[in-house]
Amino acid sequence: MRKIILASAVMAAVFVTAGCNKENIDVYGGGTARLELSLSAEGDFVEVNAMTKSEVTADVNEFSIAVIDMATDRTVSSWDRFADVPESVSLVPGEYRIEAKSPGNLPVAWNQPVFEGSQTVTVSAGSTEQVSIVCTIANMKVSVRCTDAFLAEVEPDFTVTVASGDGPLIFTQDRISAGDAGYFDVAPLTMDLHAVRKSGGVVTHHMEIDAVEARDHHVFTLDASGTGYADFSAGISIDYTCNEKQEYILIDGMEEKPVDPEDPDTPSASITLSATAGMEEPVTYSKSDLPSEFNLTVNALAGIEKYEVNVNSAGLRGLLDVMQMPYSVDLANMNADEEGFWGSLFGITSADVKGRTEVVFQIAAFLMAMPNETNELGIVITDKDGETASGTLTIIMTE
């Protein structure tokens, strides 16, 4: 919307996307000036691998407008809503700063994106000045997401507390399910998870985020690998993404006593994991020269109860985001959607896995889908006796 101010005048015109225009030419006597001012809002919170449309909208009619005399730093005209700005405003010729801001001034709040913009202009008698102010996002957004595996693992009264120096916001399951987002003035953040496993025991985790800037969208995705670990916190992971910065956090279990193969009381391994390559140490492949055969083998003498695959690398997670699939799957207990994706990928059903003492996956075709980066698959096997074994398949893919 454009509003033209005549005489020693300043007037604001505001548009968003297509915009709208208002014009009023009113000639004042004496030495007058004319200013044409346009205001727009643009930008979005930036999240890596985000496939969802942002909820951010900006109605510039609700933006506040202030006209400030640069010589005295005094606000000579202001309006709470641009919609209430008159068609013409008289001002003495001089230098002014025009400021615009979206509603909401809390440093920490739910669902409060903030847009701000300003520009200076000198208006002279008998001249016309055109000023365009672009209002951009000035604060940060925080979202928390939970996989089905996480929700199945913990009691529903878990909390995720995200805080800055200005105060905290507490994400509960209800707020997360509702898609509520927190908004913070730009400042370092902390995140604290507190949850109770349904099988018993408390899960806590603390992390700090110091590298922050306007337009950041900090996303915490909570995941779980299941029960049967040495420590209650084992298997809980947090995927933190923000503006091309990623951090994968695995909350480890208790340090267990090393196995002494010479100890006669040490039982023989009942679960083994092996692969053609990449299990003991990373293996590098070129997309132009992939192996024709690549097998992933699990042996469990008591029979496989759970076969959990956790996708730990960003590129593969991006593919799962496109397919709207969680980052973890239990191949021995897949639902219909998981069998439609993972089952088709590996050529299996859960019946081909659960209870079996040996499962061999031929995943050469899966290598083609891996992006050119370090691809990590965390594998956790639980047998029918409750014993577990885990390993990480690491494949570095190049052109």
C-alpha positions in Angstrom: 0.0 0.0 0.0 1.4 3.4 -1.0 0.5 6.6 0.8 1.9 9.9 -0.5 2.7 12.7 1.8 2.8 16.2 0.6 3.9 19.6 2.0 6.8 19.2 4.4 5.2 15.9 4.7 5.9 12.2 5.3 3.5 9.4 4.6 3.9 5.7 4.5 2.9 3.2 1.8 2.9 -0.4 2.6 2.7 -3.6 0.6 3.2 -7.3 1.1 3.8 -9.5 -1.9 1.3 -8.1 -4.4 0.7 -5.1 -2.2 -1.9 -2.3 -2.6 -1.7 1.4 -3.3 -3.3 4.5 -1.9 -2.6 7.9 -3.5 -3.6 11.3 -2.4 -2.0 14.4 -3.9 -2.6 17.4 -1.7 -0.7 20.5 -2.5 0.1 22.7 0.4 1.0 26.4 0.3 4.5 27.6 1.1 7.7 25.7 0.8 6.6 22.1 0.8 8.1 18.7 0.2 6.7 15.4 -0.9 7.7 12.0 0.2 6.5 8.7 -1.2 7.2 5.8 1.2 6.7 2.1 0.6 7.0 -0.6 3.2 7.2 -4.4 2.6 7.8 -7.5 4.7 9.8 -10.4 3.4 11.9 -13.3 4.6 11.3 -16.6 6.3 12.9 -18.6 9.1 15.6 -20.7 7.6 15.7 -24.4 8.5 17.8 -27.1 6.8 15.9 -29.9 5.0 12.6 -28.3 5.9 9.8 -29.6 3.7 7.0 -27.8 5.5 5.6 -24.4 4.5 6.3 -21.7 7.1 3.3 -20.4 9.0 4.8 -16.9 9.0 2.5 -14.3 7.6 2.8 -10.6 7.8 -0.2 -8.2 7.6 1.5 -4.8 7.1 -1.7 -3.1 8.0 -1.0 -4.1 11.5 2.6 -2.8 11.5 3.3 0.3 13.7 4.9 3.3 12.0 7.1 6.0 13.6 8.6 9.1 12.0 11.6 10.3 13.9 13.3 13.7 13.5 17.0 12.8 13.1 18.1 16.2 14.4 16.4 15.8 17.7 15.8 12.0 17.8 12.2 12.9 18.6 9.2 11.0 17.3 7.2 13.6 15.5 4.4 11.2 14.2 3.5 7.6 15.0 0.7 5.1 14.5 0.0 1.8 16.2 -1.4 0.4 12.9 -0.5 1.3 9.4 -4.2 1.0 8.5 -4.8 4.1 10.7 -2.2 6.2 9.0 -3.9 9.2 7.3 -3.5 9.9 3.6 -1.3 12.9 4.2 0.9 14.2 7.0 2.6 17.6 7.1 6.3 17.8 8.2 8.9 20.5 8.2 11.6 19.8 5.6 14.5 17.9 7.1 16.0 14.5 7.7 13.8 11.8 9.2 14.0 8.1 10.0 10.9 6.1 9.3 10.6 2.9 11.4 8.2 0.0 10.9 7.6 -3.0 13.1 5.2 -5.9 13.3 3.0 -6.4 16.4 4.6 -8.1 19.4 7.4 -6.8 21.6 8.1 -9.7 24.0 11.7 -11.0 24.0 10.3 -14.6 24.6 6.9 -15.6 23.4 4.8 -18.3 21.7 3.9 -17.8 18.0 5.4 -14.2 17.7 7.5 -13.7 14.6 8.9 -10.1 14.5 9.5 -8.1 11.4 11.4 -4.8 11.6 12.7 -2.2 9.1 13.8 1.4 8.9 15.2 4.0 6.5 16.4 7.6 6.6 15.3 10.2 4.1 15.8 13.9 3.7 12.7 15.8 2.5 13.2 19.2 0.9 10.8 21.9 0.0 9.4 21.4 -3.5 11.0 18.0 -4.0 9.6 14.4 -4.1 11.5 11.6 -2.3 10.7 8.0 -2.7 11.6 5.6 0.2 11.2 1.8 0.2 11.5 0.0 3.6 11.9 -3.7 3.6 11.0 -5.2 7.0 12.9 -8.4 7.7 12.7 -11.1 10.4 14.4 -9.9 13.6 14.0 -12.8 16.0 14.5 -16.5 16.2 12.1 -19.5 16.0 12.3 -22.7 18.0 10.4 -25.9 17.2 10.4 -29.3 18.9 9.4 -32.5 17.0 9.0 -36.1 18.3 9.2 -39.3 16.5 6.6 -42.1 17.2 9.4 -44.1 18.7 10.2 -41.4 21.2 6.6 -41.0 22.2 6.2 -44.7 22.6 9.3 -44.9 24.8 8.6 -42.1 27.4 5.7 -41.0 29.6 3.6 -38.2 28.1 4.5 -35.6 30.8 8.0 -35.0 29.3 9.2 -31.4 28.9 11.7 -29.6 26.7 12.7 -26.3 28.2 14.3 -23.8 25.8 15.6 -20.6 27.4 17.5 -17.4 26.7 18.7 -14.8 29.2 15.2 -13.3 28.8 13.4 -16.4 30.1 12.2 -19.9 29.2 9.5 -21.5 27.1 8.4 -25.1 28.1 7.4 -27.4 25.3 5.0 -30.1 26.5 3.5 -32.9 24.4 0.3 -30.9 23.9 2.2 -27.8 22.6 4.4 -30.0 20.3 1.4 -31.8 18.9 -0.3 -28.5 18.3 2.7 -27.3 16.3 3.4 -24.3 18.6 6.7 -22.6 18.0 8.6 -20.4 20.4 10.2 -17.1 19.4 13.2 -15.5 21.0 15.1 -12.3 20.6 18.6 -13.1 19.2 20.6 -14.4 22.2 22.3 -17.7 23.1 19.9 -20.5 23.9 19.9 -23.6 26.2 17.8 -26.7 25.8 17.0 -29.1 28.6 15.1 -32.4 28.1 13.4 -34.2 31.0 11.6 -37.4 30.4 10.7 -40.6 32.2 10.9 -43.9 30.4 7.8 -46.1 30.5 10.1 -48.9 31.5 11.4 -46.8 34.4 14.2 -44.3 34.9 14.7 -40.6 34.1 16.2 -39.2 30.8 17.8 -35.8 31.0 20.0 -33.8 28.6 21.3 -30.3 28.4 22.8 -28.5 25.5 23.8 -24.9 24.7 23.6 -23.0 21.5 25.9 -19.9 21.3 26.0 -19.3 17.5 22.7 -17.5 16.9 21.4 -14.9 14.6 18.1 -13.4 13.3 16.0 -15.7 11.1 17.4 -18.8 12.7 15.0 -21.7 13.0 16.3 -24.0 15.7 14.7 -27.5 15.4 15.0 -30.2 18.0 13.9 -33.7 16.9 13.5 -36.2 19.7 14.0 -39.9 18.9 14.4 -43.1 20.7 15.9 -46.5 19.9 13.9 -48.5 22.4 14.3 -50.3 25.7 16.8 -52.9 26.7 19.8 -50.7 27.3 22.3 -50.6 30.1 21.2 -47.1 31.1 17.8 -45.4 30.9 19.2 -42.6 28.8 20.7 -44.9 26.1 19.0 -44.7 22.8 17.5 -41.2 23.2 18.8 -38.9 20.5 18.3 -35.2 19.6 18.7 -34.0 16.1 19.4 -30.3 16.2 19.3 -28.4 13.0 19.5 -24.7 12.3 20.5 -22.7 9.2 23.0 -25.1 7.6 24.4 -26.0 11.0 23.7 -29.5 12.2 24.5 -31.4 15.3 23.5 -35.0 16.1 23.5 -35.8 19.7 23.3 -39.4 21.1 22.9 -39.7 24.8 25.1 -42.7 25.6 24.4 -45.3 28.2 26.5 -46.2 31.2 30.1 -47.3 30.5 30.1 -51.1 30.7 32.9 -53.3 32.0 35.0 -54.4 29.0 34.6 -58.0 28.0 37.7 -60.2 28.7 37.7 -63.0 26.2 40.1 -65.0 28.5 37.5 -64.8 31.4 35.8 -68.2 31.6 32.7 -66.5 33.0 32.4 -64.3 29.9 29.6 -65.7 27.6 30.1 -66.2 23.9 28.6 -63.5 21.7 25.0 -64.4 21.0 24.4 -61.5 18.5 26.8 -60.5 15.7 26.6 -57.7 13.1 28.7 -57.6 9.9 28.7 -55.9 6.6 30.7 -56.2 3.3 32.5 -53.1 4.5 32.0 -50.0 6.6 31.1 -51.7 9.9 34.5 -51.8 11.6 35.7 -48.5 10.0 34.3 -46.2 7.3 34.5 -47.2 3.7 34.6 -44.9 0.7 32.8 -45.5 -2.6 32.4 -43.5 -5.8 29.0 -43.2 -7.4 30.7 -44.1 -10.7 32.2 -47.3 -9.3 29.8 -48.9 -6.8 30.1 -52.5 -5.8 27.6 -54.9 -7.5 27.0 -56.7 -4.2 26.9 -55.3 -0.6 25.4 -57.3 2.2 24.4 -56.4 5.8 24.2 -59.5 8.0 22.9 -60.1 11.5 23.0 -63.4 13.4 21.1 -63.8 16.7 21.1 -67.3 18.2 17.9 -66.6 20.3 16.1 -65.0 17.4 15.6 -61.4 16.5 13.1 -59.5 18.5 14.0 -56.0 17.3 16.0 -54.8 14.3 16.3 -51.1 14.7 17.9 -48.8 12.1 18.7 -45.2 13.0 19.5 -42.8 10.2 22.1 -40.5 11.7 23.3 -38.4 8.7 21.8 -35.2 7.3 21.5 -36.1 3.7 19.7 -39.4 4.3 17.4 -37.7 6.8 16.6 -35.2 4.0 15.4 -38.1 1.8 13.3 -39.4 4.7 11.8 -35.9 5.2 10.7 -35.9 1.5 9.1 -39.3 2.1 7.6 -38.2 5.4 9.2 -41.1 7.2 10.8 -41.0 10.7 14.5 -41.3 11.1 14.3 -44.6 12.9 12.6 -47.9 12.1 12.3 -51.3 13.7 12.4 -53.7 10.7 11.1 -56.5 12.8 8.0 -54.6 13.8 7.1 -52.3 10.9 3.7 -50.7 10.4 2.1 -50.6 6.9 3.7 -47.3 5.9 7.1 -48.4 7.0 6.8 -51.7 5.1 5.7 -49.7 2.1 9.0 -47.7 2.2 11.7 -49.7 4.1 10.2 -53.1 3.1 10.3 -52.1 -0.6 13.8 -50.7 -0.2 15.2 -53.9 1.3 12.8 -56.3 -0.3 11.4 -57.6 3.0 8.5 -57.7 5.4 8.7 -57.8 9.2 7.9 -61.5 9.0 11.2 -62.0 7.1 13.1 -60.5 10.2 11.3 -61.2 13.5 12.2 -64.5 15.1 14.9 -65.3 12.5 18.4 -66.3 13.7 20.0 -64.9 10.6 19.0 -62.0 8.3 21.0 -60.9 5.3 20.1 -57.7 3.5 21.4 -57.1 0.0 21.6 -53.2 0.0 23.8 -52.5 -3.1 20.8 -50.6 -4.6 20.5 -48.6 -1.4 24.0 -47.2 -2.0 22.8 -45.4 -5.1 20.4 -43.4 -3.0 23.1 -42.2 -0.6 24.2 -38.5 -1.1 27.8 -37.5 -1.5 28.7 -37.2 2.1 29.4 -39.4 5.1 26.3 -41.7 5.5 25.7 -43.3 8.9 23.3 -46.0 9.8 23.1 -47.0 13.5 21.9 -50.5 14.0 20.6 -51.9 17.3 19.6 -55.6 17.5 17.6 -57.1 20.4 17.1 -60.8 20.7 14.3 -62.7 22.3 16.3 -63.1 25.5 16.6 -59.3 25.8 20.3 -59.2 24.8 21.4 -56.3 22.6 24.2 -55.5 20.2 24.8 -52.4 18.2 27.0 -51.1 15.4 27.3 -48.3 12.9 27.6 -48.7 9.2 29.5 -45.7 7.8 29.8 -45.2 4.0 31.5 -42.2 2.6 30.1 -41.5 -0.9 31.8 -39.4 -3.5 31.2 -38.6 -7.2 
